[in-house]
Amino acid sequence: MMSLEEISDRLEIQQLLVDYASAIDERRFDDLDRIFTPDAYIDYRAMGGVDGPYPQVKVWLTEVLPNFPAYCHLIGNFDIRLAGDTATGRTMCLNPMQLSDDGTLLFCALWYDDEFIRTADGWRLTRRVEVKCLDKLL
């Protein structure tokens, strides 16, 4: 049986993941500062992006994502593994992205493989790596 602390930690991490998706989809990129640690590593290469330290990847996001007229992240299947003040997780993401004004869509299906740390300000992502789903299913 889970303790109240474990339930609380899991819910806080799950909300952090929802906050990430909302910040990206609503183009509130500065909100990502409350989601990632300043020294976090992010790897978006599996879906055609970049990898590197959070501050560099944040700049890339602010430059690239406005080129898409619309996109949205549907996340779920939260698999969170707690280990004291750290945790790992795998979250499924389905992300249709509008490529042009004519409605052409790119459909991204992926997992986020994440590492988290508890900070004085709550849980934060320290590492995020995208892994393609459909390559594994085909």
C-alpha positions in Angstrom: 0.0 0.0 0.0 1.2 3.5 -0.8 1.9 6.0 1.9 0.3 9.4 1.9 3.7 10.9 1.1 4.1 8.6 -1.9 0.7 9.5 -3.2 1.4 13.2 -2.8 4.8 12.9 -4.6 3.2 11.0 -7.5 0.4 13.6 -7.8 2.9 16.4 -7.7 5.1 14.8 -10.4 2.0 14.1 -12.5 1.0 17.8 -12.2 4.5 18.8 -13.2 4.1 16.8 -16.4 0.7 18.4 -17.1 2.2 21.8 -16.4 4.9 21.1 -19.0 2.4 20.1 -21.7 0.3 23.2 -20.9 3.2 25.6 -21.0 4.3 24.3 -24.4 0.8 24.2 -25.9 0.0 27.7 -24.6 3.4 29.0 -25.7 4.2 30.1 -22.2 7.9 29.2 -22.4 9.0 31.1 -19.3 6.8 28.7 -17.3 9.3 26.0 -18.1 11.6 27.6 -15.6 9.4 26.2 -12.9 9.4 22.7 -14.5 13.1 22.1 -15.3 16.1 22.5 -13.1 18.5 25.1 -14.5 21.1 22.3 -15.3 18.5 19.9 -16.8 19.4 17.9 -19.9 16.8 17.6 -22.6 16.9 15.4 -25.7 14.3 16.0 -28.4 16.3 14.4 -31.2 14.0 11.4 -31.6 11.3 13.7 -33.0 13.7 15.9 -35.1 14.6 18.4 -32.4 17.8 19.2 -30.6 19.5 18.2 -27.3 21.4 20.0 -24.7 21.2 21.9 -21.5 17.8 23.3 -20.6 18.6 27.0 -21.2 19.7 26.3 -24.8 16.8 24.0 -25.5 14.4 26.6 -24.2 15.7 29.2 -26.7 15.3 26.6 -29.5 11.6 26.0 -28.4 10.9 29.7 -28.4 12.3 30.0 -32.0 10.9 26.8 -33.6 7.4 26.2 -32.1 5.9 29.5 -33.2 6.4 28.2 -36.8 3.6 25.7 -36.2 0.1 27.2 -36.4 -1.3 24.8 -33.8 -0.3 21.8 -31.7 -1.4 20.0 -28.6 0.0 17.4 -26.2 -2.1 14.6 -24.9 -0.2 12.9 -22.1 -1.0 9.8 -20.1 0.1 6.4 -18.8 2.2 8.0 -16.1 4.7 5.4 -14.9 6.5 7.1 -12.0 9.1 5.3 -9.9 10.0 7.1 -6.6 13.4 6.7 -4.8 13.4 9.1 -1.9 14.1 12.6 -3.3 14.6 11.4 -6.8 12.3 9.7 -9.3 12.2 8.4 -12.8 9.2 8.2 -15.1 7.9 7.3 -18.5 4.9 9.2 -19.9 3.2 8.6 -23.2 2.5 11.6 -25.4 0.4 12.0 -28.5 1.0 15.3 -30.2 -0.7 16.4 -33.5 1.1 19.4 -35.0 -0.4 21.5 -37.7 2.3 22.1 -40.3 0.6 24.7 -42.5 -2.6 26.8 -42.7 -4.1 24.2 -45.1 -4.5 21.9 -42.1 -1.7 19.4 -42.9 -0.9 17.5 -39.7 2.2 15.8 -38.4 1.3 13.2 -35.8 3.9 12.6 -33.2 3.6 9.6 -30.8 6.3 9.3 -28.2 7.3 8.5 -24.7 9.1 11.0 -22.4 11.7 9.2 -20.3 12.3 11.5 -17.4 14.3 12.0 -14.2 13.1 14.2 -11.4 14.5 15.7 -8.2 12.7 17.1 -5.2 13.9 20.7 -4.6 13.0 23.3 -2.0 10.4 24.5 -4.5 9.0 21.1 -5.2 9.6 18.4 -7.8 11.5 19.4 -11.0 12.7 17.7 -14.2 16.4 17.1 -14.4 16.4 15.0 -17.6 14.0 14.5 -20.4 14.6 12.2 -23.4 12.0 11.6 -26.1 11.6 8.1 -27.5 9.5 7.4 -30.6 6.6 5.1 -29.9 5.6 4.1 -33.4 9.0 2.8 -34.3 8.6 0.2 -31.5 5.0 -0.7 -32.6 5.7 -1.2 -36.3 
